Amino acid sequence: MLQTTGAGSRIAFLPADLDRRFARDNLPDHGDLLANLIRWAAKDDIPLSVEGPGLVDCHLYHQPGRVILHLVNLTSAGTWRQPVHELIPVGPLRVEVRLPSDVRRKRARLLVGGKAITAAGTAGRCCVEIESLLDHQVILIG
């Protein structure tokens, strides 16, 4: 059940534990339903978008004058089991970040790779492309 209150808040009630079932069974429909529900509840105001193959864990941080994005490649033959016995590179990845108002420069640097990358974007957004992600990468924007 979906509901919007008079104050503009959004409420979703799911009489099932789809998050646990998705974590346990990895059914794509459950993941899509959860992702769409989050987008609806957030009114499509999501500060990060990552497009590309594989399973990538993302953590976005804001510090004065810059944002930091940590990407971790979780793709493996045993993704839902531990430990990971083999690293499988994924990519290319297209990353788009909404920049806070105090981040004025759109320079990007791969901290693990140790190189500057091309950053593009418009109106408070920054887009970068990563050719390949083996294990993890940290992107500094600002």
TORLOMAR-849551 format. One record per residue (C-alpha): residue in one letter; residue number from 1; z negated, x, y. Coordinates in steps of 0.25 Angstrom, whole numbers. Layout:
// TORLOMAR-849551
- A:NUM:Z:X:Y .
...
***
This chain:
// TORLOMAR-849551
- M:1:0:0:0 .
- L:2:4:5:14 .
- Q:3:-3:1:27 .
- T:4:-2:4:41 .
- T:5:-14:1:50 .
- G:6:-13:-4:64 .
- A:7:-17:10:69 .
- G:8:-5:16:62 .
- S:9:-13:22:50 .
- R:10:-6:21:37 .
- I:11:-13:18:24 .
- A:12:-7:19:10 .
- F:13:-14:14:-3 .
- L:14:-10:19:-16 .
- P:15:-17:13:-28 .
- A:16:-14:25:-36 .
- D:17:-17:40:-37 .
- L:18:-3:45:-34 .
- D:19:-7:58:-29 .
- R:20:-15:62:-41 .
- R:21:-4:57:-50 .
- F:22:7:65:-42 .
- A:23:-2:77:-44 .
- R:24:-4:75:-59 .
- D:25:10:70:-63 .
- N:26:19:75:-52 .
- L:27:28:62:-51 .
- P:28:37:63:-39 .
- D:29:37:48:-36 .
- H:30:22:50:-34 .
- G:31:24:62:-25 .
- D:32:35:54:-17 .
- L:33:26:42:-15 .
- L:34:14:51:-10 .
- A:35:23:58:0 .
- N:36:29:46:5 .
- L:37:15:39:7 .
- I:38:10:52:15 .
- R:39:23:51:23 .
- W:40:21:37:26 .
- A:41:6:38:29 .
- A:42:9:50:39 .
- K:43:20:42:45 .
- D:44:30:53:42 .
- D:45:22:63:50 .
- I:46:22:75:41 .
- P:47:21:89:47 .
- L:48:28:96:35 .
- S:49:40:94:27 .
- V:50:45:104:16 .
- E:51:58:101:9 .
- G:52:63:109:-3 .
- P:53:61:110:-18 .
- G:54:48:113:-25 .
- L:55:34:109:-23 .
- V:56:28:116:-11 .
- D:57:14:114:-6 .
- C:58:13:115:9 .
- H:59:1:117:19 .
- L:60:4:116:34 .
- Y:61:-6:122:44 .
- H:62:-6:122:59 .
- Q:63:-12:133:67 .
- P:64:-11:134:82 .
- G:65:4:137:86 .
- R:66:9:137:71 .
- V:67:9:130:58 .
- I:68:8:136:44 .
- L:69:14:131:32 .
- H:70:10:136:18 .
- L:71:20:132:7 .
- V:72:16:134:-8 .
- N:73:27:133:-19 .
- L:74:21:124:-30 .
- T:75:33:123:-38 .
- S:76:32:128:-52 .
- A:77:35:124:-66 .
- G:78:20:121:-68 .
- T:79:19:115:-54 .
- W:80:8:105:-58 .
- R:81:1:115:-67 .
- Q:82:-6:128:-64 .
- P:83:-4:139:-63 .
- V:84:10:142:-58 .
- H:85:17:152:-67 .
- E:86:30:153:-59 .
- L:87:34:152:-45 .
- I:88:46:144:-42 .
- P:89:53:146:-28 .
- V:90:56:134:-21 .
- G:91:65:132:-8 .
- P:92:71:131:1 .
- L:93:61:123:8 .
- R:94:63:116:22 .
- V:95:50:115:29 .
- E:96:48:107:42 .
- V:97:34:107:49 .
- R:98:30:99:61 .
- L:99:24:108:71 .
- P:100:12:105:79 .
- S:101:13:105:94 .
- D:102:7:119:96 .
- V:103:18:126:87 .
- R:104:29:129:97 .
- R:105:37:140:90 .
- K:106:45:137:78 .
- R:107:44:150:71 .
- A:108:42:151:56 .
- R:109:37:162:47 .
- L:110:35:163:32 .
- L:111:22:171:31 .
- V:112:23:173:16 .
- G:113:38:177:17 .
- G:114:35:185:30 .
- K:115:47:180:37 .
- A:116:51:171:49 .
- I:117:60:159:45 .
- T:118:69:150:53 .
- A:119:61:138:59 .
- A:120:69:126:65 .
- G:121:64:113:70 .
- T:122:63:103:81 .
- A:123:53:95:89 .
- G:124:40:101:83 .
- R:125:46:104:69 .
- C:126:49:117:62 .
- C:127:58:118:50 .
- V:128:59:131:41 .
- E:129:66:134:28 .
- I:130:60:142:17 .
- E:131:70:148:7 .
- S:132:61:149:-5 .
- L:133:46:147:-8 .
- L:134:40:155:-20 .
- D:135:25:153:-19 .
- H:136:21:150:-5 .
- Q:137:24:152:10 .
- V:138:18:151:23 .
- I:139:26:147:35 .
- L:140:21:149:49 .
- I:141:27:141:60 .
- G:142:24:144:74 .
***
